[in-house]
Amino acid sequence: MKICLVALLLTSCAYSQTIERAEALWKARQYDAARNIFEALVKAQPDNPDYKARYGRLLLERFNPVEAAGLFQEAVKIKKDHAGALLGLALVSADGFESKAGDLARAALASDPKLFEAQELLARLALEDNNPTKAVEEADKALAISPKALDAMAIRAAIDLMADKTDSPWIGRILALDPKYGEAYETIGYFFVLNRRYEEGIEFYRKAIALKPDLWSAHSQLGINLMRLGIDQEAREQLEIAFNNGHTDKPTTNTLNLMESYKNFLTFKTDNTILRLHKKEAELLRPYFESELKRAIATFEKKYKIKLDRPVQVEVYPDHEDFAVRTMGMPGLGALGVTFGYVVAMDSPSGRKPGSFHWDSTMWHELSHVFVLSATKHKVPRWFTEGMAVHEETAASPDWGDRLDPQAIGAVKEKKLLPVAELDRGFIHPTYPSQVVVSYFQAGRICDYINKVWGYDKLLAMMHDFGRGMSTPDVIEKQLGMKPEEFDKKFLASLTEETKRTVDGFAEWPKKVKALSALARENKHDDVIREGLAIRDLYRDYVEAGSVYEFLAEAYLAKGDKTRAIVELARYSEIGGRDPVLVKKLATLLEEAGRKKEAAAALTRLNWIYPNDEELHRRLGDLHMANGTPEAAIVEFRAAVAMKPHDTATARFNLARALKDSGKEDEAKEELLLALETAPGFRPAQRMLLELSKEEKIRK
């Protein structure tokens, strides 16, 4: 018995020394050695929650949040109120911008009221929600627990500096306690970047590195944000410094890999645009993207009454994962495009399923951000800049903007829309899965409502007030003459009335469409028409697969009534239907009816949705030729050639036809010669080349 007791005491002592050794190795940045000791401890004492919680924190620091969360959860199962494990889970959730982070931090504090780290996290979460008043309260609570809560001081400093104060007394207090605490400037940089003030954020990351040169996380973030602004050479240098010193988290590694892929991109510059396209699709996409980029810039210069002081750079990624790397670590983003100051990154239409992505509306959305951020020096709440961008999509073309989707319908019905003064929270820390999407919808509808009731100049006035640092409540009261609470009531009443028919009938609508589908399968065309017309306008915005418009068009076609089929497919297209098959069917029917200009207009819509379609360009080119607009046909036939079709000779011959009709005989001859290189016996090309040669001789 005595021997066992001695052995137990020696074992306990060994474990105590070992955990101290692990912590010491961790502090010395000998992470692998520390990890080995932690693994041995957890294996030897699987019921010890302290070991699991500390090992989890090491893993979280070393870029393994999944395994870290598993250890925290195991610790909580052993001891449900384990403060360290609860804090660890809160940190994992906070890094993923999950709303439960606050509840977990408060649970950790309830277990250990002296855990100032949890209180600091609450301050961070409040400031992420654009609530500086609450952030100050939470930070001060942390400082009341520990006057040395450096991160709480950094948050107080961030609040001061984001309010455009030239300095903050909190910086002095931090440096008095730790002259090398570069993490303070790193925290400040994080909040500037989170608020899309990238250039200022970069300067604070530089200060962090100057204070603490071995703060590798700051090197990484400096590199990532330099890359976001298109400063690629220095970005790579900073990322390599971080990576070579063991900071191998996903953002660092993936961004370096992304930059390596830039050799596969081509860059095209004009006086006010920089366009970066993958070389495999640059020839096809450049004419469409460049012309729309210039058109949008010209439109927004007039609308926002400002002129940009530098070119706008647009990067188009055919691989969605590359685009995802570009946006890594940014909350509340739509998964289509993102704006970093004067740099826009977005998906290519080739990276998405045909019909699922409207690249042109995405580009206009992002370019609105460029102008709003420029006009306000990036000092604008997220809800307003997103709302303006959504509003501008519909202003550019009624079929582009966000439609009333099931998530928004549910939020309106269940009264889940946030007060305007708190709407930023819906983008940063959503409390239900679709809240980010719903917040985009709500912000857009708020801007639509303000434009409708007060006019567009009022939106511009609000924009400039935000640029002066005013808060949402103050701007609402100043510009709209009412408290935010009164505005919320008026807006919600208007939105409720506008959406009432769809919201009230939505529960029964899917059942009715299902019944309609069954009638269509049984070829009961008259019944489909009768029932379809009865339910079509219950949810007129629904233009996804299996829409009522499609059922009606098919029923009318089965009965030989092409005129009414055209009407339904035109409705589908005008509301925002994007299925290339249905839009092409509409164009075919219009062309058969002799309405070739309308047919060309229908197909042109597909260029803004999915231009990676050789048949589309060939058909549209033919229609432009028939409509007497050969210049437009040139664009389409060039696109067809760029797609390297199987019948290259015919594609080049078609381009030559358009060039000839546009009076560009020399270019036409070049295309004909290229066609004949591919197919020497191609008679139409031979004849046209002979004709052009004869005409040239006559002119001479």
C-alpha positions, 0 to 999 in steps of 0.5 A: 500500500505504501509503495502504491501511494509513493508511486502515485505521488511520484506520478502526480509530481511528474505530471505537474512538472510535465505540464509546466514543461509543456507550457514553457516549450509553448512559450518558447515557440517550440510547438512540436515538443510542447504538442508531444508532451500535451499528447502524452498527458492527455493519453495518460490522464484522459479524464483531466479536463485541464490538460485537454483545455490547454492542449486545445489552446495550443492547437488553436494557436497553431492553426488547428481549430477543428481538433482544438474544438474537439478537445474543448468539447471533451473537456466540457463533457468531463466538467461542464462548467470548465472555464478554460474549455468554454473560453476555447470554444468561444474563441473557435466560434468567434474566429468563425464569426458565429453568434454563439461565441458571446454565449460561450464567453459569458458561460466561461465568465460565469464559471470563472468571474476572473477570466478577463480573457473572456471579457476581452472577447466580449469587447471584440465581438461588440466592436465587430458588430459595429457597437463601440459603446458596448465594446467600451463597456465590455473592455472596461469590465475586463480592465476592472478584472485585470488592469493588465488586460492588454487586449482590452486596452487595444480595443479601446485604442482601436475605437479611438483611432477608428473615430479618427483621433490622431492618437489614443492614450491607451497606446501609451498605457499598453507600451508602459506595461509591455514595450514590445506588445505589437499585438496591440497594433495588430488588433487595431489593424484587424478592426480597420480591415474588418471595416474595409479601411484596408490602407489604414489597417496595413499601416497598423500591421506595419507598426505591429511588426516594427514593434515586434519583428517576430510577430509572424501573424502580423507579417501574414496579415500585412501580406494578405492585405497588400495582396488585396490592394494589388501590391503583389511583390511586397505581399509575397515578401511578407507572406514568405517571411511568415511562412518561412518562420512557421506561420503556416495557417491556411490564409498564409499558405493558400494566398501564396499558392494563389499568387503562384497561380497569377502566372496563368493570368493576363492583365489588360489596362486602360486609362481607368481600368485594370482587368485580370483574366485567366489566359484560358478565357481572356480572349472570350471574356475581355470584350464583355467585362471591359465594356461593362466595367467602363459603362458601370464606372461612367454611370456611377461617376454621374450617380455618386457625383465623384470621379475616382482618382485611380483605375479600378482593378477587377480580377476574375477567377474561373476556379472558385477556390482561388476566389475563396482564398481572396476573401478568406477571413472576411465575414458577411460576404456574398460568395460571388464577389468582394471589394478591397478598396479599388480592387474587385475580385469575383467568380468567373461565369465559367466557375458556376453552373450555367444560369446560376450566376449573373456576373454583370450584376455582381460586378456592378454590385462590387463597383458600387462598393468602390464608389461608396467606400471611396466617397466615405473614405471607407467610413460607412456601416456595412448595411448601408454599403451593401444596401446601396450595392443591392439597390444599384443592381436593380437600378442598372436593370430590373431583372438583375436585382435580388428577388424575394426568396424563401429565406426572405419570405420566412424572415418577414413572416417570422419577424426576424428582420433586424432594426436598422441600427443593428443591421450590421450584426446580421452580416457579422454574427448571424444567429440563424443560417440564412441571416446573412442572405436575409440581411443583404435583402433587407439592406437593399430594400431599405435603400429602395424604400428611402429612394422611393420615399425621399429620393436618391439625393437623400441616399447620397446625403446619408452616404456623406454623413456616414463619411463624416463619422456619424452613426446610423441612428444619427444619420437616420434622424438627421436625414429622414427626420425620425428616430430609427425606431419610427423608421423601422415601423414605417419600413416594415409596414411598407415591406409587409404590404408589398410582400403580403400576398406572397408571404401569406400564400407561401405555405400553400404555394409549394403544394400547389406547384407540386400539383401543377407538376403532376398535371404537367406529367400527365399532359393535362395541358388545359388543367395546367393552364387553368391552375398555373394562371391561378397561382402564378402571381402568388409568388411571381418572383420565383423563377428557379427550376420548376417555375410556373412560367415554365409549366405554362409555356410548355402547356401553351406550346403543346397546344400550339399557342406560341404567342402565349408561350412567348408571353410567359417566357418573356415574363420569366426573363423580365423578372430575372429567370436565368436558365439558358435553355429557357431564354434560348427557347424564348429567343427561338420563338421570337425569331420564328415570329419574325421578332428578331430584335427582341430575339437578339435582346433575349440572347444578349441577356445570356452574355451577362449570365453565361457567355461561355457558350459558342452556340449563343454567340453564333446565334446572336451574331446571326441575329445581329447580321439579320438586324443590320447591326454588323458591328454588334455581330463582330463582337459575337463572332469574335467570341465564337472564334475565341471558344475554339469551336470544332468548325473553326472555318465556319466561325472565322467565315462568319466573322469575316462576313460581319467585318465585310459588312462593317467596311473592314475589308482587310480584317475580313480578308485576314479571317478568310485566309485563316479559315482557309488555312483550317479548311482549304476547300471551304467554298464560301470563304474562297468566294468571298475572298475572291469578291474582296480581291476583285473589289480591291482591284476595282478601287485601285 
